[in-house]
Amino acid sequence: MGRTVNEAKITTPNARSKIPLGKTVHWRAIDRGAHIGYRKGKDGGSWIARFRHPDRTYVTKALGKADDELEADGEHVLTYSQAQKAAQRWCEEMARPPEKEREALPPYTVGDALDDYLKWFGENRKSVNSTRTAINSMIRPALGDIAVTDLTPAKLREWHQDVASQPPRMRTRRGKEQQYRAFSETDPEAKRRRRATANRLRTIVRAALNHAWHEGKINSDDAWRRTKPFRDVEAARVRYLSAEECRRLANACQGNFRHLVQGALHTGARYGELIHLQTRDFDADAGTLFVAMSKSGKSRHVVLTSEARAFFERVTAGQPSEALIFRRDDGEAWSTAHQVRPIREACKAAKINPPAGFHILRHTHASVLAMKGTPMAVIAAQLGHSDSRMAERHYAHLSPSYVADTIRANLPAFGFDGSDENIVALKEHAR
């Protein structure tokens, strides 16, 4: 359990001397459903532990006398710290099922926590498929069989470091041996990327374990609270296309894929959002596009420029309200990974090197807004982020710097023109 609570009112004899006599128990939480209490009677203070069962009923246990007047002996007379540890041990025992039930029930594992989290995630979030893939490929094989009671900070740190040391995985056909990209541990950028990936996977593990802890299936969150992510690895190195590259790319796209690429540049929407848009989602009068379900599970209205509005008027003309705005040339709906090959071929034809992934179009939309001085909060709203932190991380460095402009405008010149220095730059003579 291990969460220490340091409350000034009962931690020292001096603090407890100010508590009046009475039957009132002064409770302090030490973990989920676990409390330590202090009661001051005529014969001195005493310590009490309290535990809450899943059915929300309570049981208590007397721990011993408080060291208000007598010297603590660690058995009958306890300091606050000793009483707190005793309460933690007792509450841990109370949290365990009876021995017969423990023998019958299998241990709750990290894999069980991941399954429960995926079930919740699928009901409350959008990107469950990518999260499931990450769990099944990178997390479950290493941690899935470990009982959460056996999970330690050392085991989590070892797994975290192992992930950062592995070469990046390549898309591999089902049933084939997993393929990996070349990876140099001496390349600082490659090392940063692997550590960033390890951090993202660590976030999934923590989210799953926290979900299980909040559901009462885990007694303590101590193991993963003691681990730390790699620092300074989420570098704001976002690639974007120039206006000329955007035109070349769109012109190189074949058939209806060109409309999909243009829609991405006009809206900054994700591929998964674009392929589910229906004609009724376009509001020509308001000049907006309604995204019913985003990655975060929330809806939003994307603001369109006059050019973007004209584009959506063209591609939705004569279409029924429930028709998909973007379809393949054969009339079928776009689906997962259908964009990978067309965008690669278009980049090759447009001489864009290295080839850009489809998500670069979203970054391009946001980067152009940032370079025009658009506030980060506005960019975040346009992209569907819950707050501006993600936009600030990736696009703030592109925005005209208020700090730099203010300093250059207000810091006076000191008059150091170098006229008092006998220094002349030498010109290189042609040989």
C-alpha positions in Angstrom: 0.0 0.0 0.0 2.7 2.4 1.1 1.1 5.9 0.7 2.3 7.9 3.6 0.1 10.8 4.9 1.7 13.3 7.1 -1.0 15.2 9.0 0.2 17.9 11.4 -2.7 17.5 13.8 -1.9 14.0 15.0 1.7 13.3 13.9 3.5 14.5 17.1 2.7 14.5 20.8 2.8 18.3 20.8 0.3 18.5 18.1 -2.0 15.9 19.7 -1.8 17.8 23.1 -4.1 20.4 21.5 -6.8 17.9 20.8 -9.6 18.0 23.4 -10.7 14.9 25.4 -13.7 13.1 23.9 -15.0 10.2 21.9 -14.3 11.7 18.5 -11.9 9.8 16.4 -9.7 11.9 14.1 -9.4 9.9 10.9 -6.7 10.2 8.3 -6.6 8.4 5.0 -3.5 6.3 4.4 -4.7 4.5 1.2 -7.8 3.6 -0.7 -10.3 2.5 1.9 -7.7 2.5 4.7 -7.5 5.0 7.6 -5.7 5.6 10.8 -7.5 7.3 13.6 -6.5 9.0 16.9 -8.8 9.3 19.9 -8.0 11.1 23.1 -9.5 9.6 26.3 -9.0 10.2 30.0 -6.2 7.6 30.1 -4.4 9.2 27.1 -4.6 8.9 23.4 -4.9 5.7 21.4 -4.5 4.6 17.8 -7.2 2.9 15.7 -7.2 1.4 12.2 -10.2 1.4 9.9 -10.8 -0.6 6.7 -13.6 -0.2 4.2 -14.9 -3.4 2.4 -16.0 -3.3 -1.2 -19.6 -3.3 0.0 -18.8 0.0 1.8 -19.0 -1.5 5.3 -16.3 -0.6 7.8 -14.3 -2.6 10.4 -11.9 -1.2 13.0 -9.0 -2.5 15.0 -7.3 -1.0 18.1 -3.6 -0.7 17.5 -2.3 0.5 20.9 -1.5 3.6 23.0 -0.1 6.8 21.6 3.2 8.1 22.8 1.6 11.2 24.3 3.1 10.7 27.7 4.8 7.3 27.7 7.9 6.3 25.7 7.1 4.4 22.6 8.1 0.7 22.7 6.9 -0.3 19.2 4.4 -2.8 20.5 2.0 -1.4 23.1 2.9 2.3 22.8 3.3 3.6 19.3 4.5 6.7 17.5 2.4 8.0 14.7 4.8 6.4 12.1 4.7 3.0 13.9 0.9 3.2 14.2 0.6 4.1 10.5 2.7 1.1 9.4 0.7 -1.2 11.7 -2.6 0.1 10.2 -1.2 -0.4 6.7 -0.3 -4.0 7.4 -3.7 -4.8 8.9 -5.6 -3.1 6.1 -3.6 -5.1 3.5 -4.6 -8.3 5.3 -8.2 -7.2 5.4 -8.1 -6.5 1.6 -7.0 -10.0 0.8 -9.8 -12.6 0.3 -10.0 -15.5 2.8 -7.4 -18.2 2.3 -9.9 -20.6 0.7 -11.0 -18.0 -1.7 -7.4 -17.1 -2.5 -6.7 -20.7 -3.4 -9.7 -20.8 -5.7 -9.2 -17.4 -7.4 -6.3 -16.9 -9.9 -4.2 -13.9 -9.2 -5.2 -10.6 -10.9 -2.5 -10.0 -13.5 -1.3 -7.0 -15.5 -2.9 -8.8 -18.5 -6.2 -8.7 -16.7 -5.8 -5.0 -16.0 -5.0 -4.4 -19.6 -8.1 -6.3 -20.7 -10.4 -4.3 -18.3 -8.8 -1.1 -19.5 -9.4 -2.0 -23.2 -13.0 -2.7 -22.5 -13.4 0.7 -20.8 -11.4 2.4 -23.5 -13.5 0.9 -26.3 -16.6 2.3 -24.7 -15.2 5.8 -23.9 -12.4 6.5 -26.5 -12.0 6.4 -30.2 -8.5 5.0 -30.9 -9.0 1.6 -29.3 -7.5 -0.4 -32.2 -4.1 1.4 -32.1 -4.1 1.1 -28.3 -4.9 -2.6 -28.5 -2.1 -3.2 -31.1 0.4 -1.4 -28.8 -0.7 -3.5 -25.8 -0.6 -6.8 -27.6 2.7 -6.2 -29.4 4.8 -4.3 -26.8 3.3 -4.6 -23.4 1.4 -7.9 -22.9 4.3 -10.2 -24.0 6.6 -8.8 -21.3 4.2 -7.8 -18.4 0.9 -9.6 -19.1 1.5 -12.7 -16.9 2.9 -10.8 -13.9 0.5 -10.7 -10.9 -0.1 -7.1 -9.9 0.9 -8.0 -6.3 4.3 -9.0 -7.7 4.8 -5.9 -9.8 7.6 -3.8 -8.6 9.2 -0.4 -9.7 12.3 -2.4 -10.7 10.4 -4.6 -13.0 8.6 -1.7 -14.7 11.8 0.2 -15.1 13.5 -2.8 -16.6 10.7 -3.2 -19.1 10.7 0.5 -19.9 14.4 0.4 -20.6 14.1 -2.7 -22.7 11.5 -1.1 -25.0 13.8 1.9 -25.5 16.6 -0.4 -26.5 14.7 -2.4 -29.1 14.8 -1.4 -32.8 11.6 0.1 -34.2 9.1 -2.5 -35.5 8.0 -2.5 -39.2 4.6 -3.3 -40.5 4.7 -7.1 -41.0 2.1 -9.4 -42.5 0.1 -11.6 -40.1 1.8 -14.9 -39.5 5.2 -13.7 -40.7 8.2 -13.2 -38.6 8.3 -9.6 -37.1 10.5 -7.3 -39.1 12.6 -4.4 -37.6 14.1 -1.3 -39.0 17.8 -0.6 -38.7 18.6 1.1 -35.4 21.8 2.7 -34.2 22.1 3.3 -30.5 24.8 5.9 -31.2 22.4 8.1 -33.2 21.0 10.7 -30.7 17.8 11.2 -32.8 17.1 7.5 -33.1 17.7 7.1 -29.4 15.3 10.0 -28.6 12.6 8.4 -30.8 12.8 5.0 -29.1 12.7 6.6 -25.7 9.6 8.7 -26.7 8.0 5.4 -27.9 8.8 3.8 -24.5 7.2 6.7 -22.7 4.0 6.4 -24.7 3.8 2.7 -23.9 4.5 3.5 -20.3 1.5 5.9 -20.3 -0.7 3.1 -21.5 0.5 0.7 -18.7 0.0 3.4 -16.1 -3.5 4.2 -17.4 -4.5 0.5 -17.3 -3.2 0.0 -13.7 -4.7 3.3 -12.5 -8.1 2.1 -14.0 -7.8 -1.2 -12.1 -6.8 0.7 -8.9 -9.8 3.1 -9.1 -12.0 0.1 -9.7 -10.8 -1.5 -6.4 -9.1 -4.4 -8.1 -5.6 -3.3 -7.0 -4.9 -2.4 -3.4 -1.9 -0.1 -4.1 -0.6 2.1 -6.8 2.8 2.3 -5.3 4.7 0.3 -7.9 4.1 2.5 -10.9 4.0 5.8 -9.0 7.7 5.3 -8.2 8.7 5.1 -11.9 9.6 8.1 -14.1 9.5 8.6 -17.9 12.6 9.5 -19.9 13.0 13.2 -19.9 13.4 15.7 -22.8 12.5 13.2 -25.5 9.3 14.8 -26.8 11.1 17.1 -29.2 9.0 19.5 -31.2 10.4 18.4 -34.6 7.3 18.4 -36.7 7.7 18.1 -40.4 5.3 20.1 -42.6 5.0 20.7 -46.3 5.4 24.1 -48.1 2.6 25.5 -50.1 4.4 24.5 -53.3 4.9 20.9 -52.0 1.2 20.8 -51.1 0.2 21.8 -54.7 2.6 19.2 -56.2 1.4 16.5 -53.9 -2.3 17.2 -54.7 -1.6 17.3 -58.4 0.2 13.9 -58.2 -2.6 12.2 -56.4 -4.7 9.8 -58.5 -8.6 9.8 -58.7 -10.6 10.5 -55.5 -7.5 10.3 -53.3 -6.8 13.8 -54.4 -10.0 15.0 -52.7 -9.0 13.2 -49.5 -5.6 14.9 -49.5 -7.1 18.3 -50.2 -9.7 17.8 -47.4 -6.9 17.0 -45.0 -5.0 20.1 -45.8 -8.1 22.3 -45.6 -9.2 20.9 -42.2 -6.3 19.4 -40.4 -8.5 16.5 -39.6 -7.1 13.0 -39.0 -7.5 10.3 -41.7 -9.9 8.4 -39.5 -12.1 11.5 -39.1 -12.1 12.3 -42.8 -13.2 8.9 -44.0 -16.3 9.0 -41.7 -17.5 12.5 -42.7 -21.0 12.6 -44.2 -22.5 15.3 -46.5 -24.7 16.5 -43.6 -21.6 17.3 -41.6 -20.8 20.2 -43.9 -22.5 23.4 -43.0 -22.1 25.7 -46.0 -23.9 28.7 -44.3 -21.7 28.6 -41.2 -18.6 27.6 -43.1 -17.8 24.7 -40.7 -17.4 20.9 -40.8 -18.7 18.8 -37.9 -16.5 16.0 -36.7 -18.8 13.8 -34.7 -16.2 11.6 -33.1 -12.6 12.4 -32.7 -9.7 10.5 -31.2 -10.5 11.8 -27.8 -14.1 10.8 -28.1 -15.4 14.4 -28.3 -17.0 16.2 -31.2 -15.9 19.5 -32.7 -16.6 22.0 -35.5 -13.7 22.6 -37.9 -13.7 26.2 -39.2 -13.3 26.4 -43.0 -11.7 29.2 -45.1 -13.5 30.5 -48.2 -11.4 28.2 -50.3 -12.1 25.2 -48.1 -15.9 26.0 -48.1 -15.9 26.1 -51.9 -14.0 22.8 -52.0 -16.6 21.1 -49.8 -19.4 22.6 -51.8 -18.0 21.0 -54.9 -17.4 17.5 -53.4 -20.8 17.3 -51.7 -22.9 18.8 -54.6 -25.9 16.6 -55.4 -25.0 14.0 -52.6 -27.6 12.8 -50.1 -27.2 13.9 -46.5 -26.0 10.5 -45.3 -23.5 9.9 -48.1 -19.8 9.7 -47.2 -18.0 12.8 -48.5 -14.9 10.9 -49.4 -15.0 7.6 -51.3 -12.6 5.5 -53.3 -12.7 5.4 -57.0 -14.7 2.1 -56.9 -17.4 3.8 -54.7 -16.4 1.9 -51.6 -15.5 3.5 -48.3 -11.9 4.3 -47.3 -10.7 2.0 -44.5 -7.7 1.5 -42.2 -4.3 1.8 -44.0 -5.9 2.4 -47.4 -4.1 5.7 -47.5 -0.6 4.3 -47.1 0.2 3.2 -50.6 -1.5 6.2 -52.5 0.3 8.8 -50.4 3.6 7.1 -50.9 3.1 6.9 -54.7 2.0 10.5 -54.8 5.1 11.7 -52.9 7.3 9.8 -55.3 5.6 11.4 -58.3 5.7 14.8 -56.7 9.4 14.4 -55.8 8.8 14.9 -52.1 11.7 13.3 -50.3 11.6 11.7 -47.8 8.0 10.6 -48.5 5.4 12.2 -46.2 2.9 10.2 -44.4 -0.8 11.2 -44.5 -0.6 12.6 -40.9 1.9 15.2 -42.2 -1.0 16.9 -43.8 -2.5 17.5 -40.4 0.8 18.9 -39.2 1.0 21.1 -42.2 -2.4 22.6 -41.5 -1.4 23.4 -37.9 2.1 24.6 -38.8 0.8 27.1 -41.3 -1.6 28.5 -38.7 1.2 28.8 -36.1 3.5 30.6 -38.5 0.7 33.1 -39.2 0.5 33.9 -35.5 -2.7 32.0 -34.6 -3.0 31.5 -30.8 -2.2 28.0 -29.6 -5.6 27.6 -28.0 -7.3 28.3 -31.4 -5.0 25.7 -33.1 -5.8 23.2 -30.4 -9.6 23.7 -30.8 -9.3 23.4 -34.6 -7.4 20.1 -34.2 -9.6 18.7 -31.5 -7.1 18.7 -28.7 -8.5 18.8 -25.2 -6.2 21.7 -24.3 -3.3 23.7 -25.8 -0.4 21.7 -24.4 0.0 19.4 -27.4 -0.2 22.4 -29.8 2.3 24.3 -27.7 4.7 21.3 -27.7 4.6 20.8 -31.5 3.9 24.2 -33.0 4.8 27.0 -30.6 8.3 27.2 -31.9 6.9 28.1 -35.4 4.8 30.9 -34.0 6.2 34.5 -34.1 7.8 34.9 -30.8 6.2 37.5 -28.5 9.1 37.2 -26.1 11.7 37.8 -28.8 9.8 40.6 -30.5 9.2 42.4 -27.1 12.9 42.1 -26.1 14.2 43.5 -29.4 11.7 46.3 -29.3 12.5 47.4 -25.7 16.1 46.7 -25.1 18.1 49.8 -25.9 21.2 50.0 -28.0 24.4 50.4 -25.9 26.4 52.1 -28.6 29.0 49.4 -28.9 29.7 50.0 -32.6 33.3 48.8 -32.5 34.8 52.1 -33.6 37.3 52.0 -30.7 38.7 48.6 -31.7 41.4 48.2 -34.2 39.9 45.1 -35.8 39.5 44.7 -39.5 38.1 41.6 -41.2 40.5 40.0 -43.7 39.2 39.2 -47.1 40.2 35.8 -48.6 42.2 36.3 -51.8 41.4 34.1 -54.8 44.1 31.6 -55.4 
